């Protein structure tokens, strides 16, 4: 008996709740389908299906077996696809999602370079700060910051460090002076992300929490960056956003003896034992491009 073939036939019968419907889908005779299921039950020593004249129902054992059979059959299909991918150039459509600021500044240019390397690939890049469901939205990869996925059906691969800088423009500092201790921020105009009311620093091993107040909040980092560059206040911003400003001197880093906890930028993708070639090469490309020290963090004072 071909065990995999028998499992495939059984799964089709279980899903169709009918031997004749399964036979039609599989292109087999009713007798052949019935024989495959009976041989599978005999080999297992259990009844998987209860048969009546009108329909077929799963037994309790059959329901459990169907769940594992589907997983095994999916793994076999994936193994065959992956084996073919190892000998073929990555091809097809790659669906990617990224947040607005990081996606526009860094993922979009990376995709352009990536497509030059892999001419048989197409990319559909969606850029949004709203939550996306990787499975429901049929994405191959989603770029997310600060967290690994809690959903066990997803895997997160760190593609870059996410560092932060407390910074202000030279014009603001000339007018208001530079803080020398986190407590000094109480006398400054501080801009924060929406829903953020506290900045946290580590100084000489001690954690310090500073309430944030200011006339401007935004859920977009580029909006905060624009306000800071215009000399209107101080902000904690990711270096992927302000690294170039810090390198050029357009913005100045503050409180050099204080540390802001780092996070990470992750490529999130559906959990599979074997990755398709297109997803694997894209994630490897991002890791090589951004790790361990991305361009925006080089020569940052």
N, C-alpha and C positions, 0 to 999 in steps of 0.2 A: 504493500500500500504506500502511495505517495502521501506522506503525512501532511505536508504543506498544502497539497492540492485538496486533500480531504478537509482541512481546516478552512480553506477558502470556500469550498462548497457549503460546508456547515454554516459559515458566517453569512453567506448569501441567503440560505434558507431561513436562518434566524431573523435576518433583517426583513425579508419579504413575507415572513410568516406563511410561506407557501412553497411546496416542492415544485409545482409546475411553473410558478413565476420565476423561481431561481433557475430552473432548467432553461427557461426562455432567455434569461439574462446571460447565462453562461454558455448557451449554445449546445446544451447537452440534452439527452433524453431524460424523461422523468425517472426511468428505471436506473439510469446511470447515477443520477443525483441521489436517489434513495439508497443505492448500493454504497456510495461513498460515505454517507452519513452513518449507515449501519456498520460499516467496517470501522469507522472512527469510534463509534460507541463500543463495539466489541473489543477493540484494542485498549480502550480506557477502562472497560468493565463497568461503565455507568450509562444511564440513560440521559441524553442531552435534550431530547425533544419529546413532548407529549403530542401524539398525533390523533386527530379526530377526522371525521369525514369532511369537515368544513374548514378547519384551520390547524395551524401548528403553533404550539406554545413551548417556550423554554422551561425546562425544569430549573430548580434552584441551582443545581450543579451546572446546568447549561448556561445560565446567566453569567456565572463566574468564569466559566471556560470561554465564553464569547468575548468577555472583556480582555482576557489575556491573549486570545487568538487574534483579535484586532491589533493589539500592540505588536505581536510577533510579525504579523503580515505587513504592518506598516514599517517595521524595522527592516524586513527583507526588501521591501520596495526602496527604502532609503539607502540601504546598502548597495543595491544595484545602481541607483542613480549616482551615489558617491563614487563607486568604482569607475563608472563611466567618466565622471568629472575629473578623476585623477589623470586621465589620459586625454582630456580635451581642454581647450582654452575656455575660460569662463565666458558664458554667453547668456543671453536672455535679459529680462527686465529686473532691475534691482530697485526695490521700493524703500526709500529712506525718509525718516522724519528727524528734524532737528529743531531746537529752540531758536527763537528769532535772532538774538545777538550773536551767539556762537555759530549758528547755522550760516548767517549772512557773511560774517567776517572770516570764518575759518573752514567750515564744511563745504560751502559752495566752491571756493577756490580749490580745495582738495579734490572735489568731485571732477572738476575740469581736468586736473592733472591725471587723475585716476582713469578717466575715459581715454586719454591719449595712450595709456599703457595697454588698455584692454578694449580694442576696437569692436569686439563682438558683443559688448555689453551696452545696455541702455539703462539710464537712471531716471527715476521719478522721485524728485526731492521735494518734500513738503516742509515748509518752515512755519512753525507756530509755537506759541507758548502755552496753548491749551493742552490739557491732558489727552494723550492718545492711547488707545488700547492696541497694543502690538498685534494681538491675535485677531481681534474683531476687525481692525482696519487693514488686515492682511499685509502688514509691513514685514520687510526682511530685517531691517535694522532701525532702531530708534536711538538717537543720541540724547542722553540725559545727564544732568549734573547732580553731584552731591550724594547720590544714593545708588545702592545696588538693588535689584528688584526683590520685592518680598514674595511675588508670585512664583511658585515653584515651577511653573511652566515656562519661565523665562530665565535667561542667563545674562549676566552682566560682565563685560570685559573692559577693564580700565584702559582708556586710550590716551589719557593725558592727566597730569595733575591740575587741580584747580586751586590756585593761590589767590590771596586777596591783599589789597593794599589800601591803607588809609592815606588819602591824598587830597591835595588842594592846589590851586593855581598860584604861581608867584605873585600875581596881583592881589589875591585875597590875603596871602601871608604878609605882603608888604603893608596892607592896611590894618589887618587884625592881629598879626603876630602868629608865631607857630606854637602850638601846645607842646609842653615838655613832659606832661604826665596825663594819663587818661582822664583824670578828674578835671583837667583844664578844658575839656571838650564841653563842659556845661556852659562855658561862656562863649561858645562858638555856634555858628549856624551849621547844623548837621542835616544832611539829606539821607534818607533811608529808603530801602525798598518797601513797598506797601506791605502791611502786616508785620513789619519789623519795628520794635520799639526799644531794643537793647542791642548794643554792641559788646562783644566779649573779647577780652585780651588776656594774654598771659605775660606777666612782667615779673622777672626775678623769681619764677616758680609759683607765683600767686595768680589766681584768676581774678579778673576785675570785670565787673559788669557795669556798663555806662548807659543810662537812659538816653534815648535819642530824641531830640526835638528840633524842629525846623519848619519852615513855611512851605516846603515842597516835598512830596512823596511821589513815587512812581513805581509801577510794576515792571518797568523797562529800564535796563541798565544803561542803554545809550542815552535815554532822556536824562538820567542822573549825571552821566558823564558830561553831557552838554552843559548842564547847569554848573558843574564844578569847573569846567574849562572856562566858563564865562566869569569866573571869580566870585560866584555867589555863595559858596559854602564848601564844606568838607564832606566827603563820602567814603565809605568802604566799598570798593569795587573790585571785581575779578581782574586779575592781570591780563587775561586773554582780551579784555576790553580796553585797558589803560596801559598795557605794557609799552606800546609805542610812544604814548605820551610821557611815560616815566623815562624812557630811553632818550627822548629828545629834550627833556627838561620842560616840556609844556605843562606838566604836572609834577609836583614834588611829593615824595613819600614823607610821611610824618611818623613820629614816635618810633624811631628805629630800634629801641630797646624793648618794644612790645611785639608779641607774636599773635597772629590771628590764625586760628586753626585752618589747616588745609582740608580740601575735600578732593573729589575726583570727578572726571568726566568719563562717562561709560557708554559703550555700545551695547545696547540691549537687543537681544534676539530670541526667537522661540527656542525652547529647549529641544534639542535633537542630539542623539548620540553621534551623528555624523553630519557635519555642516556641508551645505552645498558649496561648490567651488566659488561661486560669485560672492557669497557672504564671507567666506573664509579669507579670500584675497583682499576684500575691502577692509575688513577689520585689521588684518595684518598691515595693510597700507597705512591706516590711520595711526596704529601703534608706532610704526617706523617713522611717521611724519612728526608726531607730537611728543613722543617719549624719548629719553627721560626728561629733557629740558626743551620745551617748545620755544620757537623763535620769540614769542612775546615775553618770555622770562629771561632771555639772554641779555646780559649787561644792564639789567635793571638795578639801580642803586638801592 
